[in-house]
C-alpha cells in the first residue's frame, strides 16, 4: 500500500482546521505535532494535506 502522507507533510485536521506536521506514519495513521506543540496519532481519513496557495 502506498503511504498517503510522508514525514514532513503539513496537514490539516478536518474536524477543526488545526494545522500540524507529520512526524511518523503507520499503516492507517500518522503521528502529528500540532501547531500548539501537542502530539497525537490520527487516522489518515481525519487528515488532509495543507493546500499551499500559489503566488502569481
C-alpha atoms as an extended CHARMM CRD file, in Angstrom:
* protein
*
        56  EXT
         1         1  UNK       CA              0.0000000000        0.0000000000        0.0000000000  PROA      1               0.0000000000
         2         2  UNK       CA              1.2690000000        3.4790000000       -0.8970000000  PROA      2               0.0000000000
         3         3  UNK       CA              1.5360000000        5.8900000000        2.0220000000  PROA      3               0.0000000000
         4         4  UNK       CA             -0.8900000000        8.7840000000        1.7810000000  PROA      4               0.0000000000
         5         5  UNK       CA              1.2750000000       11.1000000000        3.9010000000  PROA      5               0.0000000000
         6         6  UNK       CA              5.0120000000       11.3910000000        4.3530000000  PROA      6               0.0000000000
         7         7  UNK       CA              7.1370000000       12.6510000000        7.2160000000  PROA      7               0.0000000000
         8         8  UNK       CA              7.3590000000       16.4330000000        6.9820000000  PROA      8               0.0000000000
         9         9  UNK       CA              3.9900000000       16.9250000000        5.2660000000  PROA      9               0.0000000000
        10        10  UNK       CA              1.8670000000       19.7850000000        6.5770000000  PROA      10              0.0000000000
        11        11  UNK       CA             -1.6320000000       18.5030000000        7.2770000000  PROA      11              0.0000000000
        12        12  UNK       CA             -4.9880000000       19.8640000000        8.4000000000  PROA      12              0.0000000000
        13        13  UNK       CA             -7.2510000000       18.0740000000       10.8910000000  PROA      13              0.0000000000
        14        14  UNK       CA            -10.6010000000       18.0430000000        9.0750000000  PROA      14              0.0000000000
        15        15  UNK       CA            -12.6840000000       18.3420000000       12.2620000000  PROA      15              0.0000000000
        16        16  UNK       CA            -11.4350000000       21.7740000000       13.3470000000  PROA      16              0.0000000000
        17        17  UNK       CA             -8.8660000000       23.0070000000       10.8080000000  PROA      17              0.0000000000
        18        18  UNK       CA             -5.8530000000       22.6710000000       13.1040000000  PROA      18              0.0000000000
        19        19  UNK       CA             -2.5350000000       22.5140000000       11.2380000000  PROA      19              0.0000000000
        20        20  UNK       CA              0.2330000000       20.0700000000       12.0570000000  PROA      20              0.0000000000
        21        21  UNK       CA              3.3230000000       18.3380000000       10.7030000000  PROA      21              0.0000000000
        22        22  UNK       CA              3.6240000000       14.5780000000       10.1480000000  PROA      22              0.0000000000
        23        23  UNK       CA              6.4030000000       13.1560000000       12.3330000000  PROA      23              0.0000000000
        24        24  UNK       CA              5.7550000000        9.4660000000       11.7030000000  PROA      24              0.0000000000
        25        25  UNK       CA              3.4740000000        7.1060000000        9.8400000000  PROA      25              0.0000000000
        26        26  UNK       CA              1.8930000000        3.7210000000       10.4300000000  PROA      26              0.0000000000
        27        27  UNK       CA             -0.4260000000        1.6600000000        8.2160000000  PROA      27              0.0000000000
        28        28  UNK       CA             -3.5440000000        3.8040000000        8.6190000000  PROA      28              0.0000000000
        29        29  UNK       CA             -2.4920000000        6.6530000000       10.8880000000  PROA      29              0.0000000000
        30        30  UNK       CA              0.0470000000        9.4300000000       11.3110000000  PROA      30              0.0000000000
        31        31  UNK       CA              1.8960000000       10.8400000000       14.2960000000  PROA      31              0.0000000000
        32        32  UNK       CA              1.2880000000       14.5980000000       14.1650000000  PROA      32              0.0000000000
        33        33  UNK       CA              2.8130000000       17.5130000000       16.0730000000  PROA      33              0.0000000000
        34        34  UNK       CA              0.1490000000       20.2150000000       16.0740000000  PROA      34              0.0000000000
        35        35  UNK       CA              0.5930000000       23.9950000000       15.9540000000  PROA      35              0.0000000000
        36        36  UNK       CA              0.1860000000       24.1490000000       19.7640000000  PROA      36              0.0000000000
        37        37  UNK       CA              3.0110000000       21.5320000000       20.1210000000  PROA      37              0.0000000000
        38        38  UNK       CA              0.5810000000       18.8010000000       21.2340000000  PROA      38              0.0000000000
        39        39  UNK       CA              1.3370000000       15.4490000000       19.5770000000  PROA      39              0.0000000000
        40        40  UNK       CA             -1.1270000000       12.6960000000       18.6880000000  PROA      40              0.0000000000
        41        41  UNK       CA             -1.7570000000        9.7300000000       16.3970000000  PROA      41              0.0000000000
        42        42  UNK       CA             -4.6180000000       10.3650000000       13.9570000000  PROA      42              0.0000000000
        43        43  UNK       CA             -6.3060000000        8.1780000000       11.3500000000  PROA      43              0.0000000000
        44        44  UNK       CA             -5.4540000000        9.1570000000        7.7720000000  PROA      44              0.0000000000
        45        45  UNK       CA             -9.1000000000        9.8050000000        6.8980000000  PROA      45              0.0000000000
        46        46  UNK       CA             -9.1910000000       12.5960000000        9.5100000000  PROA      46              0.0000000000
        47        47  UNK       CA             -6.3360000000       14.4490000000        7.7800000000  PROA      47              0.0000000000
        48        48  UNK       CA             -5.7910000000       16.2500000000        4.5020000000  PROA      48              0.0000000000
        49        49  UNK       CA             -2.6460000000       17.8190000000        3.0930000000  PROA      49              0.0000000000
        50        50  UNK       CA             -2.4930000000       21.5560000000        3.6180000000  PROA      50              0.0000000000
        51        51  UNK       CA             -3.1120000000       23.4510000000        0.4060000000  PROA      51              0.0000000000
        52        52  UNK       CA             -0.2920000000       25.8780000000       -0.2710000000  PROA      52              0.0000000000
        53        53  UNK       CA             -1.5970000000       28.9060000000       -2.1840000000  PROA      53              0.0000000000
        54        54  UNK       CA              0.2650000000       29.6550000000       -5.3840000000  PROA      54              0.0000000000
        55        55  UNK       CA              1.7860000000       33.0900000000       -5.7970000000  PROA      55              0.0000000000
        56        56  UNK       CA              1.2630000000       34.6610000000       -9.1830000000  PROA      56              0.0000000000
